[in-house]
Amino acid sequence: MKLKVLLIVTTGVLLLSGCSSKSIHIKKGTADNITEREVSVDLKSGSMTKAGIINSTNIKFLQAAADETIKSGYQYFSFNKPKAISNFTTTDEFLHHCANKSSGLSFMLAIGSFGLGESFLKDINCAVYQDKGIGSIPKSEGIISMYDGKPTTAVLDANMVISDLKSKQLYEEYIEEVEYIETK
């Protein structure tokens, strides 16, 4: 009985944890590479299915990367990590691989999957979303590089990403501030 109560409380904490803290975290690059940022987006609260959580968290991750690029005074960005998405050049390509999951899973399946240590919907074509099991907050994370001009490598135009997300009604105005973490 105590195990059931503990499981219910833990699940509730995981599902509601995004409500009380900042959900977007940006770690600025070191002095050697000031144009690099580590971006992480915590589980978005309010999603009802595991697929919905992956979709919304990955979309928010893409938006955070584009917003950070523009805010930092750059126009283009590329994904350094995970490597599975390092060659993406369009919003549609990212959405197809990282936010095109079926949302038909039940809420109970979503709750049950949080404690398994690894997401049962892990996307081998994207690898942004991470669910490390009980006690950790599921999140999307990666590292971006930002550029003034368009380099010869695969990049996304931050302004185009924002425009695409808005036209698809996927852009979300941030209610909370972004947490910045300085590295030395």
Buried (B, 14 or more C-beta within 10 A) or exposed (E): EEEEEEBEEBBEEBBEBBEEEEBBBBBBBEEEEEBBBBBBBBBBBEBEBBBBBBBBBBBBBBBBBBBBBBEBEBBBBBBBBBEBBBEBBBBEBBBEBBBBBEBEBEEEBBBBBBBEEEBEBEBEEBBBBBBEEEEEBBBBBBBBBBBEEEEEEBBBBBEBBBBBBEEEEBBEEEEEEBBEEEEE
